[in-house]
Amino acid sequence: QVQLVESGGGLVQPGGSLRLSCAASGSIFPFNQMAWYRQAPGKERDLVAVMTLGGGTRYADSVKGRFTISRVKTGNTLYLQMNSLKPEDTAVYYCKGRIGTYDVWGQGTPVTVSS
């Protein structure tokens, strides 16, 4: 029943910024871990950022210092703030939530970084 829906993707110029949102259905936010992944055409899906149960964060080396994963207590929404975007960041971005050992995936939102 719990679902995730990503939004905020689109076309942005190199060096620009974009904020992705991942909204969880229902009035509760049951995930003990959430993460953002991305998948470029013809490539495997890669981990971008993780938020742990205690609020700690981890980032892929390729996005450290540029991307920030966060969430708020209200709104049941996870965010990915992306700054200093590069063409290499072009991909479909997916939100994932973990409930115990069960993972819930969103359908993805495309991000294109191009001039």
RAGIHU-V503920 format. One line per field, one symbol per residue. phi: phi as a letter, one per 30 degrees, with the letter a starting at -180 (. if undefined). psi: psi as a letter, one per 40 degrees, with the letter a starting at -180 (. if undefined). burial: b if it has 24 or more other C-alpha atoms within 12 Angstrom, else e. Layout:
BEGIN
phi = ???
psi = ???
burial = ???
END
This chain:
BEGIN
phi = .dbbbdajdlcbdeidbaccbbccdiccbddcabacbbbdeibddcdcabcdedjdbbbdedbeiccbcaacdcjhbcbbdcchdcedddadcccbcccicccccddjbdbbcad
psi = dhihhiieiahiiheaiihiihhhiieigehehiihiihiheiihihdihhideeiiiiideehedihhiiidiefhiihhhifiideehihhihhihhbehhhiieihhhhhi.
burial = eebbbbbbbbbbeeebbbbbbbbbeeeebbbebbbbbbbbeeeeebbbbbbeeeeeebbeeebeebbbbbbeeeebbbbbbbbbbbeebbbbbbbbbbeeeeebbbebbbbbbee
END
